[in-house]
Amino acid sequence: MRGLDTPVKKIRRKIFTEIAKVGFYSNDETLIADIEAIPYSIVQEKATYRESIYRERAVASERVRLAMGMSLRPENKAVHITSGIEASNIDEKYYEPPLMQVIPSACDACETNIYEVSNMCRGCVAHPCSQVCPKGAISIIHGRSVIDQEKCIHCGKCKAVCPYDAISHKERPCSKACGVNAIESDSQGRAVINNDKCVSCGMCMVNCPFGAISDKSQIFQLAHALKEGTEIIAEVAPAFVGQFGPNVTPKKFKAALLALGFSEVYEVALGADIGAISEAHHYAEKVHTGELPFLLTSCCPSWAALARNQFPTLIDSISQELTPMVATARKIKQEHPNAKLVFIGPCASKKLEASRTDVRSDVDFVITFEELVGMFEAKEIDIKSFEGDSSFHDATGAGRGYAVSGGVASAVEACLKEYYPDIPVHIEHAEGLAECKKILTLAKAGKIKNCMIEGMGCPGGCMAGAGTIAPYKTAAAELKKFVNSSSEKLPPKELEEIKLD
């Protein structure tokens, strides 16, 4: 479903738009009424996607709370949508975990792991499904195969051998998409997230066909701050390229952000450039000399959280370089010490990274491209209609390439070959948390050495993150053009000397 403009995405965008309108236009006297009215303006005369208007409004109400940065309401007592609004009606509300939450009233309690015979079964004479079943769980009734779920051990052998593909494997989509096995079930069979395992990548959210999983947002607080005329600078992740349509150039996009109220716009690829040259130096100094067996990149917070949580013995091998988001923010605040900063990107887990106590003073807001669209629509800003006076000139092609899987590794490798030509380079990379776990397991076992390991929590890298809008292939192709058109290909070696502490 990633890259498709499904009804789930449209509902989310509508919620973001309405919440942004409240932030931009409501005052203290109308705030409560305006928020309480949102579920009724979204679900008006009849239900469209659920069995009743009441359930649909209940789901919309929980979406409103999450979009305000608040947690879900308890199911066992009456609580107004706006209960606790005082803690959100401020400019500096940081994200509070858990970031990803399952809306119980929206969850369809999907089967977690079941093999089931469909009407495609032809009742063949061979019955290979029953022959390969190690537990005798398949019987032939009226000539058709039937699986006894109490005996089935979910090995999948019957499905693999069926000549008509008549046996389906029913999995919970959110669980299938979760690379860290954080999706569990409650007493009613609905999905719940184990927050001790979750690394907030958001893949469960974008893969749930019922839209039952959502993350918290800061769009209300950001809109409120922009309305108040606060000096806010946007730092934009390189994955913005191709997200807003084929005719939206970097120049148009920058002009639209300025029209939204931002005082200036910078590329996060600037911080990526700083990181690429610094990690090349780190590789030469630590890995090549044998001081470290390998170096793990740190720019993807989900990958870094996975390494810290499940592979604590590898912590010393995680790069200590600032992530591009933080490096860019600190560089900006050297020039604009009184400004507030918003990171705009494709990543859900960046929201929790920005909430860390050592990052809060650097990044004040984090919103995704998906949420940004809601803000544009709230202000009736059509990006395509802008021309703009200037484009982006903050970064090189190497830093901009961070947006796709393999981009970090490529940038560091290019810097090593340019500035440390006598040092052999060995790069490994993994995308998607399941593959990341595999490569970390190999590294822990000593089967991968003398290399840099790039990990990306989202399959495809940042360009396919949970907060993106455009299809991955389309956006990646546009990014490639953007990278190739960059006037500078590699960051200068002296960039590593910039002091950002």
C-alpha positions in Angstrom: 0.0 0.0 0.0 3.0 2.3 0.3 2.8 5.0 -2.3 -0.9 4.6 -3.0 -3.3 7.4 -2.1 -5.7 5.2 -0.2 -8.8 6.3 1.8 -6.7 5.7 4.9 -4.2 8.4 3.7 -7.0 10.7 2.8 -8.6 10.4 6.2 -5.2 11.1 7.9 -4.6 14.1 5.7 -8.1 15.4 6.5 -7.4 15.1 10.2 -4.0 16.9 9.8 -5.7 19.7 7.8 -8.4 20.3 10.3 -6.0 20.3 13.3 -3.7 22.7 11.4 -6.7 25.0 10.8 -7.3 25.0 14.6 -3.7 25.9 15.2 -3.7 28.7 12.7 -7.1 30.2 13.2 -8.7 29.2 16.6 -8.4 31.3 19.7 -8.7 30.5 23.4 -12.5 31.1 23.3 -13.2 28.8 20.3 -10.5 26.2 20.7 -12.4 23.5 22.6 -15.5 23.8 20.4 -13.4 23.7 17.2 -11.6 20.6 18.2 -14.7 18.8 19.5 -16.4 19.5 16.2 -13.7 17.9 14.0 -15.1 14.3 14.1 -18.5 15.6 13.1 -17.2 17.6 10.2 -15.2 14.6 8.9 -18.0 12.1 9.4 -21.3 13.9 8.7 -24.5 12.1 7.7 -23.5 8.5 7.4 -20.5 6.1 7.8 -18.4 5.5 4.8 -15.9 2.9 6.0 -17.2 1.4 9.2 -20.5 -0.3 10.0 -21.9 2.7 11.9 -21.4 6.5 12.1 -20.7 6.2 15.8 -17.7 3.9 15.3 -16.4 6.0 12.5 -16.6 9.1 14.7 -15.0 7.3 17.6 -12.0 6.5 15.4 -11.9 10.0 14.1 -11.9 11.3 17.7 -8.9 9.3 18.6 -7.1 10.4 15.5 -7.7 14.0 16.6 -6.1 13.4 20.0 -3.0 11.8 18.5 -2.8 14.7 16.0 -2.8 17.1 18.9 0.1 15.2 20.5 -2.1 13.6 23.1 -2.5 9.9 24.0 -5.6 7.8 23.3 -8.5 7.9 25.8 -9.2 4.9 28.1 -11.9 2.6 26.8 -13.5 2.1 30.2 -14.6 5.6 31.1 -16.0 8.7 29.5 -13.3 11.3 28.6 -13.8 14.3 26.3 -11.7 14.6 23.2 -10.1 17.7 24.5 -9.4 16.3 28.0 -5.8 17.3 28.8 -5.7 20.0 26.1 -3.9 22.4 28.4 -0.7 20.4 28.0 -0.9 20.5 24.2 -2.1 24.2 23.8 1.5 25.4 23.9 4.4 26.0 21.4 6.9 23.6 23.0 5.2 20.3 23.5 7.7 17.5 23.0 6.7 14.0 21.9 6.0 11.6 24.8 6.3 7.9 24.2 4.7 5.8 23.1 4.7 7.4 19.7 3.0 4.7 17.7 -0.4 3.7 19.1 -3.1 1.3 18.0 -6.6 2.8 18.0 -8.7 -0.1 19.5 -12.0 1.0 17.9 -10.3 0.9 14.5 -8.5 -2.4 14.8 -10.2 -5.3 12.9 -8.5 -8.0 15.1 -6.9 -9.7 12.0 -5.8 -13.3 12.3 -2.2 -13.4 13.3 -1.0 -16.6 11.6 -3.4 -18.9 9.9 -3.3 -21.3 6.9 -6.7 -21.7 5.3 -8.0 -23.6 2.3 -9.9 -21.3 -0.1 -12.5 -22.1 -2.8 -9.7 -22.6 -5.3 -9.3 -26.1 -4.0 -10.1 -28.6 -6.8 -10.2 -31.7 -4.6 -7.4 -33.3 -6.6 -6.7 -37.0 -6.3 -3.1 -36.5 -5.2 -4.0 -34.4 -2.1 -0.3 -33.4 -1.7 -1.2 -31.0 1.1 -2.3 -33.8 3.3 0.7 -35.9 2.4 3.3 -33.3 3.5 1.5 -32.1 6.7 3.7 -33.3 9.6 0.9 -33.2 12.1 -2.0 -34.8 10.2 -3.9 -31.5 10.4 -5.4 -31.8 6.9 -8.5 -33.9 6.2 -10.4 -34.5 3.0 -14.1 -33.7 3.5 -16.5 -34.1 0.5 -13.4 -34.2 -1.7 -11.9 -30.9 -0.5 -9.1 -30.3 1.9 -9.8 -28.9 5.4 -7.2 -27.7 7.9 -7.7 -28.4 11.6 -6.4 -25.2 13.2 -5.9 -26.9 16.6 -3.4 -29.3 15.0 -1.8 -26.9 12.5 1.7 -25.8 13.4 1.8 -23.1 10.7 4.8 -24.6 8.9 3.5 -23.7 5.4 4.4 -27.0 3.8 0.8 -27.5 2.5 0.7 -24.1 0.9 4.1 -24.6 -0.8 3.0 -27.9 -2.4 -0.5 -27.1 -3.5 -0.6 -27.1 -7.3 -3.5 -24.6 -7.4 -2.3 -22.1 -4.8 -5.6 -22.9 -3.0 -4.1 -22.5 0.5 -3.7 -18.9 1.8 -1.5 -17.7 4.6 -3.4 -15.1 6.5 -1.1 -12.8 8.5 -1.8 -9.6 10.4 -0.4 -6.9 8.0 1.0 -4.7 10.8 2.8 -7.7 12.4 4.2 -8.8 9.0 5.6 -5.4 8.4 7.2 -5.1 11.9 10.8 -6.2 11.8 11.2 -6.3 15.5 8.2 -8.5 16.4 6.6 -5.7 18.5 3.0 -6.4 17.5 1.1 -8.5 20.0 -2.6 -9.1 20.8 -4.9 -8.0 23.6 -7.6 -10.2 25.2 -10.0 -9.4 22.3 -7.5 -10.3 19.6 -6.8 -6.7 18.6 -3.3 -5.6 17.9 -1.2 -3.9 20.6 2.4 -2.6 20.4 5.0 -3.9 22.8 6.8 -0.6 23.5 9.9 -2.4 24.9 10.5 -3.7 21.4 9.1 -1.0 19.2 11.6 1.4 17.5 8.9 3.7 16.0 9.8 3.1 12.4 6.1 3.4 11.5 6.0 0.4 9.1 3.1 -1.0 11.0 1.2 2.2 10.6 1.6 2.4 6.8 0.8 -1.3 6.3 -2.4 -1.4 8.4 -5.3 -1.5 5.8 -7.8 -0.3 8.5 -5.8 2.7 9.5 -5.8 1.4 13.1 -2.3 2.6 13.9 -1.2 6.2 14.1 1.5 8.3 15.5 1.4 11.5 17.5 1.9 14.9 15.8 3.1 18.4 16.5 1.3 20.1 13.7 -1.1 22.0 16.1 1.8 23.3 18.1 3.8 24.3 15.0 0.8 26.0 13.4 0.2 27.9 16.7 3.8 29.1 16.8 3.8 30.2 13.2 0.5 32.1 13.8 2.2 33.9 16.7 5.0 35.1 14.4 7.7 33.1 16.1 11.0 32.9 14.2 11.0 29.3 12.9 13.5 27.9 10.5 12.7 24.7 8.5 15.4 22.1 7.9 14.2 19.8 5.1 15.4 16.2 4.6 16.7 15.4 1.1 13.8 12.9 0.7 11.5 15.9 -0.1 12.4 15.6 -3.8 9.6 14.1 -5.7 7.2 14.0 -2.8 4.9 16.8 -3.9 4.4 16.1 -7.6 6.5 16.0 -10.7 6.3 19.8 -11.3 7.3 20.8 -7.8 10.9 21.9 -8.0 13.1 22.6 -5.0 12.6 26.3 -5.7 8.8 26.0 -5.7 8.9 23.9 -2.5 11.2 26.4 -0.7 8.9 29.3 -1.7 5.8 27.5 -0.4 7.5 26.9 3.0 8.3 30.6 3.2 4.7 31.4 2.4 3.6 29.0 5.2 5.5 31.3 7.7 9.0 29.9 8.0 11.7 32.6 8.1 14.3 30.5 6.3 14.8 27.0 4.8 17.9 24.8 5.0 18.8 21.4 3.6 19.4 18.6 6.2 21.8 17.2 3.5 24.2 19.8 5.0 24.4 17.8 8.1 24.7 14.6 6.0 27.8 16.1 4.4 29.3 16.9 7.8 28.5 13.3 8.8 29.9 11.7 5.7 33.3 13.3 5.9 33.4 12.8 9.7 32.5 9.1 9.4 35.1 8.6 6.7 37.7 10.0 9.1 36.3 7.8 11.9 36.5 4.7 9.6 40.1 5.5 8.7 41.1 6.1 12.3 39.1 3.4 14.1 38.2 0.6 11.7 41.2 0.5 9.4 43.5 0.5 12.4 41.6 -2.4 14.0 40.5 -0.4 17.0 36.9 -1.2 16.1 35.8 -4.4 14.2 33.3 -2.4 12.3 31.4 0.9 12.4 27.6 1.2 12.5 26.0 4.3 11.0 23.9 6.3 13.4 21.7 8.5 11.1 18.6 6.2 11.2 17.1 6.4 14.7 15.2 3.1 14.3 18.3 1.2 13.3 20.3 2.8 16.1 17.6 1.9 18.6 17.5 -1.7 17.4 21.2 -2.0 17.9 21.1 -0.5 21.4 18.1 -2.4 22.5 18.8 -5.9 21.1 22.5 -5.9 20.6 23.9 -3.9 23.6 27.4 -5.4 23.2 27.7 -3.6 19.9 27.0 -0.1 21.4 30.7 0.9 21.2 30.6 0.3 17.5 27.8 2.8 16.8 29.1 6.0 15.2 29.2 8.9 17.7 28.7 11.4 14.9 25.7 13.7 15.1 22.8 12.6 12.9 22.2 14.9 9.9 19.1 16.4 11.6 21.0 17.4 14.7 24.2 18.5 12.9 22.2 20.7 10.6 20.2 22.1 13.5 23.3 23.0 15.5 24.9 24.6 12.4 21.7 26.7 11.9 21.6 27.8 15.6 25.1 29.0 15.4 23.8 31.6 13.0 20.3 32.0 14.4 20.6 31.3 18.2 17.1 32.6 19.0 15.2 30.8 16.3 13.1 27.6 16.7 13.8 24.8 14.3 11.5 22.3 12.7 12.7 19.1 11.0 10.5 18.2 8.0 11.1 14.8 6.7 9.9 11.3 5.9 10.6 9.7 9.2 8.4 8.9 12.2 11.2 7.9 14.5 12.8 11.3 14.2 10.0 12.5 16.4 11.4 10.5 19.3 15.0 11.4 18.5 14.1 15.1 18.8 12.5 14.4 22.2 15.8 13.1 23.7 17.0 15.5 26.4 20.3 16.0 24.6 18.5 17.0 21.3 15.6 19.1 22.6 17.6 22.3 22.6 18.5 21.7 18.9 15.2 20.6 17.3 11.9 22.1 18.5 9.4 20.4 16.1 9.4 17.4 13.9 6.7 16.9 11.2 6.5 14.5 8.3 5.8 15.3 4.6 2.4 13.8 5.1 1.7 16.2 7.9 3.1 19.1 6.0 0.6 18.6 3.2 -2.2 19.0 5.8 -0.6 22.3 6.9 -0.4 23.5 3.2 -4.1 22.6 2.7 -5.1 24.4 5.9 -3.5 27.6 4.6 -4.8 26.9 1.0 -1.2 26.9 -0.3 -0.8 25.3 -3.8 2.9 24.5 -4.1 2.7 24.2 -7.9 1.6 27.8 -8.2 4.9 29.2 -6.7 8.0 30.3 -8.6 10.4 31.4 -5.8 13.6 33.4 -5.9 16.1 30.8 -4.9 16.7 27.1 -4.7 18.8 25.0 -2.2 22.6 25.5 -2.2 23.5 24.1 1.2 24.7 20.7 0.4 26.5 18.3 -2.0 25.3 15.4 -4.0 26.8 13.0 -1.4 24.7 14.4 1.4 21.5 14.5 -0.7 22.0 10.8 -1.5 21.5 9.9 2.1 17.7 9.7 1.3 17.9 6.2 -0.2 19.2 2.9 1.1 22.9 2.6 0.4 23.2 6.4 0.1 25.0 6.8 3.5 27.5 4.0 2.6 28.0 5.5 -0.9 28.8 8.9 0.5 31.2 7.7 3.1 32.9 5.4 0.6 33.3 8.2 -1.9 34.9 10.4 0.8 37.2 7.6 1.8 38.4 7.1 -1.8 38.9 10.8 -2.3 40.6 11.8 0.9 42.1 8.4 2.1 42.9 6.7 -1.2 45.3 4.3 0.4 42.8 2.8 2.8 40.7 -0.2 1.5 37.0 0.3 1.9 34.5 -2.4 2.8 30.8 -1.4 3.1 27.8 -3.5 4.0 24.2 -2.2 4.2 20.8 -3.5 5.2 17.3 -2.1 4.7 14.2 -3.0 6.7 14.5 -4.0 10.3 14.3 -7.7 9.7 17.4 -7.5 7.4 19.0 -5.1 9.9 18.6 -7.7 12.7 20.2 -10.4 10.4 23.3 -8.3 9.7 23.7 -7.2 13.3 23.5 -10.9 14.3 26.3 -11.7 11.9 28.4 -8.8 13.2 27.9 -9.9 16.7 29.0 -13.4 15.8 32.2 -12.0 14.3 31.2 -13.0 10.7 31.4 -9.4 9.5 34.6 -7.4 10.2 36.7 -4.5 9.0 33.8 -2.6 7.5 31.2 0.1 7.9 27.6 -1.2 8.2 24.8 1.0 7.1 21.3 0.2 8.5 18.0 1.7 7.3 14.9 0.8 9.3 12.6 1.4 6.3 12.9 -0.9 3.2 14.3 1.5 0.6 15.7 4.0 3.1 14.3 7.4 4.1 12.7 7.9 0.7 10.3 5.1 1.7 9.7 6.3 5.3 6.4 6.2 7.1 5.8 9.9 6.5 6.3 10.0 2.8 3.6 10.6 0.1 5.0 9.6 -3.3 5.6 6.1 -4.6 9.2 5.1 -3.8 10.4 4.4 -7.3 9.0 7.7 -8.6 10.6 9.7 -5.8 13.9 7.8 -5.9 14.2 8.6 -9.6 13.7 12.3 -8.9 16.2 12.2 -6.1 18.8 10.7 -8.5 18.3 13.6 -10.8 18.7 16.0 -7.9 21.9 14.4 -6.8 23.4 14.3 -10.3 22.6 17.9 -10.8 24.3 19.0 -7.7 27.1 21.5 -8.4 29.3 19.9 -5.8 29.6 16.2 -5.6 31.6 15.7 -2.3 31.9 17.7 0.9 35.3 19.3 1.4 37.6 17.6 3.9 37.7 20.6 6.2 34.0 20.3 6.8 34.8 17.8 9.6 36.5 20.6 11.5 33.2 22.4 12.1 32.5 22.5 15.8 28.9 21.7 16.6 29.2 20.6 20.3 
